[in-house]
């Protein structure tokens, strides 16, 4: 009989588990906790990232993670699960549903996106990005420029209610309001029959904010390097803002919250 899951840990990757200022490495103390957690049949850990799937696998290898998460959520929405052979399999129904709805919403917002592209060309140095599965994205030249871009977008979003965006530093992509890190994790939790009271989330950037909803997780952690918006959101939710940065800060929060119960 499969044991009931008693704890679900969901971590952002860049800035939360690996450090961009230390060649995208993690920390051996965090790895020791991770190995013990991974060995417990009552605990599941997840990486929830804006990276696409190949780029995440590259990052896990670069940082030399000693174990792999049971689930990975890529591009804030695509779900993959580790099988008994140590290989990831996509949750095809969910992933195809996400892509279908996102493409429909992008088409619905075509007129707004056309005006947005004109705004970028005239007023910014930002680069417009189109990839398979990501038909509408932007890379700004700086965080400050992205702030200005987001300000313009926020003033227009009411014109297409289904349209949403995910921002991570100088990167942004349009999508459907139903799909972000929070909704994707809720889907994984439903598969595992895990409640928000049993769920911990940790993140450091704007695209992590949807994880902090009480319908997703009751245990909220941010490392000390989290941006201002995340720190404010964690404080508002009475979550745990760590004193340490990156993986050690994430571990500090885990030990002070869900693992302390």
KAJOJO-V665354 format. One record per pair of residues at least 4 apart in sequence whose ideal C-beta (glycine too) atoms are under 7 Angstrom apart, sorted by the first residue. I is the first residue (numbers start at 1). J is the second residue. D is the distance in whole Angstrom. If there is no record, write none. Layout:
[[I/J/D] [I/J/D]]
This chain:
[[3/41/5] [3/42/6] [5/42/6] [5/44/5] [5/192/5] [5/194/5] [6/42/4] [6/43/7] [6/198/6] [7/42/7] [7/43/5] [7/198/6] [7/258/6] [8/44/5] [8/46/7] [8/189/6] [8/192/6] [8/194/5] [8/198/6] [8/199/5] [9/37/7] [9/45/4] [9/46/7] [9/200/5] [9/254/7] [10/46/5] [10/48/5] [10/185/5] [10/199/7] [10/200/7] [10/201/5] [10/211/7] [11/16/5] [11/17/5] [11/45/7] [11/47/6] [11/48/7] [11/202/5] [11/250/6] [12/16/4] [12/48/6] [12/49/6] [12/202/6] [12/203/4] [12/204/6] [12/205/7] [12/208/5] [13/17/5] [13/18/6] [13/47/5] [13/49/4] [13/51/6] [13/56/7] [13/59/6] [14/18/6] [14/20/6] [14/49/7] [15/20/6] [15/204/4] [15/205/6] [15/225/6] [15/246/7] [16/202/5] [16/203/6] [16/204/5] [16/223/6] [16/250/5] [17/26/6] [17/247/5] [17/250/6] [18/24/5] [18/25/6] [18/26/5] [18/59/6] [18/63/5] [19/24/7] [19/25/6] [19/246/4] [20/24/6] [24/59/6] [24/62/6] [24/63/6] [25/63/5] [26/30/6] [26/31/6] [26/63/5] [26/247/5] [27/31/7] [27/247/4] [27/248/5] [28/32/7] [29/248/6] [29/251/7] [30/34/6] [30/247/4] [30/248/6] [30/250/7] [30/251/5] [31/35/6] [31/66/5] [32/36/7] [33/37/6] [33/251/6] [34/38/6] [34/66/7] [34/67/6] [35/39/6] [35/66/6] [35/67/6] [37/43/5] [37/45/6] [38/45/7] [38/67/4] [44/70/5] [44/192/6] [45/69/5] [45/70/7] [46/69/5] [46/70/7] [46/71/4] [46/72/7] [46/73/7] [46/185/7] [46/188/6] [47/56/7] [47/69/5] [47/72/5] [48/73/4] [48/181/5] [48/184/7] [48/185/6] [49/56/6] [49/73/7] [49/74/6] [50/75/6] [50/76/6] [50/166/7] [50/168/5] [50/207/5] [51/55/4] [51/56/4] [51/59/7] [51/74/6] [52/74/5] [52/75/6] [53/57/7] [53/74/5] [53/78/7] [53/80/6] [54/58/6] [55/59/7] [56/60/6] [56/72/6] [56/74/6] [57/61/6] [58/62/6] [59/63/6] [60/65/5] [60/68/7] [68/82/6] [70/81/7] [70/82/5] [71/79/6] [71/80/7] [71/81/5] [71/188/5] [72/80/5] [72/88/7] [73/77/7] [73/78/7] [73/79/6] [73/181/7] [73/184/5] [73/185/7] [74/78/5] [74/80/7] [75/134/7] [76/166/5] [76/180/5] [76/181/5] [76/184/6] [76/207/6] [77/98/5] [77/179/4] [77/184/5] [78/90/7] [78/95/5] [78/98/7] [79/91/4] [79/94/5] [79/95/6] [79/184/6] [79/187/7] [79/188/6] [80/88/4] [80/89/7] [80/90/5] [81/88/7] [81/89/6] [81/91/6] [82/86/7] [82/88/6] [83/87/6] [83/89/5] [90/95/5] [91/95/6] [92/96/6] [93/97/6] [94/98/6] [94/187/6] [95/99/7] [96/100/6] [97/101/6] [98/102/6] [98/179/5] [99/103/6] [99/133/6] [100/104/6] [101/105/6] [101/176/5] [101/178/6] [101/179/7] [102/106/6] [102/175/5] [102/176/5] [102/179/7] [103/107/7] [103/135/7] [104/108/6] [105/109/6] [105/162/5] [105/163/6] [105/176/4] [106/113/7] [106/135/5] [106/136/5] [106/174/6] [108/160/6] [108/162/6] [109/113/5] [109/160/4] [109/163/4] [110/114/6] [111/115/7] [112/116/6] [112/156/6] [112/159/6] [112/160/5] [113/117/6] [113/136/6] [113/174/7] [114/118/7] [115/119/6] [116/120/7] [116/153/7] [117/121/6] [117/128/6] [118/122/6] [119/123/6] [119/152/6] [120/124/5] [120/126/5] [120/128/6] [120/138/7] [124/140/7] [124/145/6] [124/149/6] [125/141/4] [125/145/7] [126/138/5] [126/139/6] [126/140/5] [126/141/6] [126/145/6] [126/149/6] [127/138/7] [127/139/5] [128/138/6] [129/137/4] [129/138/6] [129/139/6] [130/135/6] [130/136/7] [134/173/5] [136/173/7] [136/174/4] [137/172/6] [137/173/4] [138/149/6] [138/172/5] [139/170/6] [139/171/6] [140/145/4] [140/146/4] [140/149/6] [140/170/4] [141/145/5] [142/170/6] [143/147/7] [143/169/6] [143/170/6] [144/148/7] [145/149/6] [146/150/6] [146/167/7] [146/170/5] [146/172/7] [147/151/7] [148/152/7] [149/153/6] [149/172/7] [150/154/6] [150/167/6] [151/155/7] [152/156/7] [153/157/6] [153/165/6] [157/163/6] [162/176/6] [162/177/6] [163/174/6] [163/177/7] [164/175/6] [164/176/6] [164/177/4] [165/172/5] [165/173/6] [165/174/5] [165/175/7] [166/172/7] [166/173/6] [166/175/6] [166/180/6] [166/207/5] [167/172/5] [167/206/4] [167/207/6] [168/205/5] [168/206/6] [168/207/5] [169/205/6] [175/179/6] [178/183/6] [179/183/6] [179/184/7] [180/184/7] [180/210/4] [181/185/6] [181/207/6] [181/208/6] [181/210/5] [181/211/5] [182/186/6] [182/210/3] [182/211/5] [182/213/6] [182/216/5] [183/187/7] [184/188/7] [185/189/6] [185/211/6] [185/216/6] [186/190/6] [186/216/6] [187/191/7] [188/192/7] [189/194/4] [189/199/6] [194/198/5] [194/199/6] [196/214/6] [196/215/6] [196/216/6] [196/217/5] [196/218/5] [197/218/5] [199/216/7] [199/217/4] [199/218/7] [199/219/7] [200/217/6] [200/219/4] [200/221/6] [200/254/6] [200/257/6] [200/258/4] [201/211/4] [201/212/7] [201/216/7] [201/217/4] [201/220/6] [202/221/4] [202/222/7] [202/250/5] [202/253/6] [203/208/3] [203/211/6] [203/222/7] [203/230/6] [204/208/7] [204/222/6] [204/223/6] [204/225/6] [204/226/4] [204/227/7] [204/230/6] [205/227/6] [205/230/7] [206/227/7] [206/229/6] [208/230/6] [209/229/7] [209/230/7] [209/233/6] [211/216/6] [211/217/6] [212/220/5] [212/233/5] [212/234/7] [212/237/5] [212/239/7] [214/218/6] [219/257/4] [219/258/5] [220/234/6] [220/237/5] [220/239/3] [220/240/7] [221/239/6] [221/240/5] [221/242/7] [221/250/6] [221/253/3] [221/254/6] [221/257/6] [222/226/4] [222/230/5] [222/231/6] [222/234/5] [222/239/7] [222/241/5] [222/242/7] [223/242/5] [223/244/7] [223/245/5] [223/246/6] [223/249/3] [223/250/5] [224/242/5] [224/243/6] [224/244/6] [224/245/5] [224/249/5] [225/245/4] [225/246/6] [226/230/4] [226/231/5] [228/232/6] [229/233/6] [230/234/6] [231/235/6] [231/241/6] [232/236/6] [233/237/6] [234/239/4] [234/241/5] [235/241/7] [240/253/4] [240/256/5] [240/257/5] [242/249/3] [242/252/4] [242/253/5] [243/252/7] [244/248/4] [244/249/4] [244/252/5] [245/249/5] [247/251/6] [248/252/6] [249/253/7] [250/254/6] [251/255/6] [252/256/6] [253/257/6] [254/258/6] [254/259/5] [255/259/5] [255/260/6] [256/260/6]]
